[in-house]
Structures are given as structure tokens and as C-alpha cells.
């Protein structure tokens, strides 16, 4: 199985399009990228906020697929979807699957159509966190603080992740923020939840994306060279913080082990990473959990700038959620950037000789993780 089409809708500040238009724009661009049409779509996968179910998007797109799924595990949903699409294609249910995402998070906030309050779960299990003032940011701040306490990680090391990511964004003309920043800039930005300042946190944007997956036979007939899906893995963890047994460990420990084993490669083989970066500690725990460095060594690992384009482990080469775009859930954008890197389409931010990519999405507050290994040559996931 392979990714045969990958594209983004308009992203960043998109005040003039509805969420359905972003789905449509991204899907049409991805189909064009693959040399396919809507008539070729046999399977469809999507998720989103509110009542945006896959059937509604299909209706807007004017398609009637025979296989549909709407997994929602937060920002890692699209990595889970890739694994499920691979299974469906392997079983012969479908040959071509479109996976899409669209969100007008930024525009909705500007229009006061949704709240900026990031406290989750007034009902259900999460209601037991709410009295303690937990917001999405505070949960990641707790993970950062615990890592600093356990392993001596410094806030400057975490800040370097934001600095390196902004460097990559400076090479991407489509990134929302491209001006270079320093560690001092990160640390002097407004405090959000101790120890995380504003520049430790992802931005808020509009945008969408789509990838088209196809069976091996169909993939070889598409417009561009296939990006092969070599291995996948998925894992879930917790909703309430009291049920997270180790604040310094992402569930990607398990999803990554599955994906690398199925792909038959190791972290040392990877040329480029696209890792969910809702906050700087998200990247740190993901690098450790996937095995790019030992647990507790993430701080020293990132402080030399190796995550920059031109470094030894280029990561989030488009500028990530910290600087390029983050419309609420970012897993789709990781897949699009990885596919473009492996096809050599990234211009100034292109990683020379990129042949293997590791993609990892994170959902909730380290509540889920999905890992996908992609390559230029076919394999057996």
C-alpha cells in the first residue's frame, strides 16, 4: 500500500472558506496530485470537531464510497486511519481510500463561534480533573515539569525545540510564522502554564489536508512515484491525569515499537521525522518514546539543533504546529509533509536523500499515539 496523493487546502488565516470547502479543496488537490478523480474513491475516512461526520463530508464531496470510517482519538486520528486503511486494502475491501481533514478553528474563534477555553471534559471521566483547573496546556506543562524534575531537563532545552522548528518554518513560504526566534524570545514570551510560555505552545490556524492511499497495483499506475507504507502502530493511554502512570512516557513507546518492527527498520535508519508538536514537551517525549534517544536524554539530544533542516535528524520540516499551522488536530499535516519530503518536493527545506520517514501523531494529552513508517521502496506492513 502507498500514499499516491498528498495535498493541503489553504491554511493559516482562511476567513473566507467553510470547513466543508477546506475538505473539498484538499481532497481535490490530492486527487489531482495522484492523477485520480472522485469516481476512483472507494473508501473514505475523516474526522473533525462538532458534528462533522464522514457521511456529511462525503455528501459535500459528492461521493458514495462503499467503505467509511471516522476514528476520533484526537490529533493522532490520521495515523490510526492509515493503519485501518492498510487493513481494508489488504483484505480487498477497497483499492483507493481518501483520508481528509478540515478545520476553521482560528476563524471560528475570531467570529466568536466557539470558546477559547481549553478546559476539557465537564462531564464523564474528565470532570474529576476540571476542579483542579486543568486545561490542555496545563496537562502538557505537568509532563514537562515532571521530566525536568526526574531527568534534569532544562527549560532552555525545551525552548530549543521551538527555535529549531521556527528555523524550519523560515524555509517554508506557506508557514504562518517565519521570523527566526531565540531561546530568550521563547522564554520571554507570555507565561501560559508554568513552565510553558506562549512560544512553547502550538499556534492556532485554519486549514485542511488530504492523502490518497492505494493498493500496490493501483499505486504503480498513479501520476507520481508512490510513497510506500512500511509499518504502522497505534496505542492509547488515559483520559484523566490520575490514570497516567508515568508523566514522562508517551504511548508512542508502544505504537512506535509496532511500526518499526513491522517495517523492519530502526530509528537509526530514519532520514526525516514528522512528529506532533502541540507543545515542546510533546516532541521531547516522542523522540524518547520512539527510541531516537534513551529515556531521560531528550534534553541533551535536542540542544545541538539536530532537529533543523541540515541537522542529523530533521524534524517537522514544514515548521510544525509550533510555527507553520495547527488547525486543532495536526496528524494529517504530518503525513502530507512526509510524503512531500520523500518525493523531493520541498524546495529550500528539502532533506537531501530522504528515503525513510517516521510520522507520529499524538492525541489528547498523550492519550493516544499513532506511528507510521514511510519509504521510497515497497515493503510489507
Secondary structure, DSSP 4 states (H G I P E B T S, - for coil): -EEEEEEE-S-BS-TT--HHHHHHHHHHHHHHHHT--GGG--EEEE--STT--HHHHHHHHT---SEEE----GGGHHHHHHHHHHHHHHTTS-SEEEEEEEE-HHHHHHTTSS-------SSGGGHHHHTTT--HHHHHHHHHHHHHHHH---HHHHHHHHHHHHHHHTT-TT-S--S---HHHHHHSPEEETTEEGGGB----BEEEEEEEE-HHHHTTSSS--EEEEEEEEEE--SSGGG-S-TT--THHHHHHHHHHHHT--GGG-SEEEE--SBHHHHHHHHHHHTSS-TT-HHHHHTTSTTSTTSTTEESTT-IIIII--SS--HHHHHHHHHHHHTT--GGG--TT--EEEEEEEETTTTEEEEEEEESS----
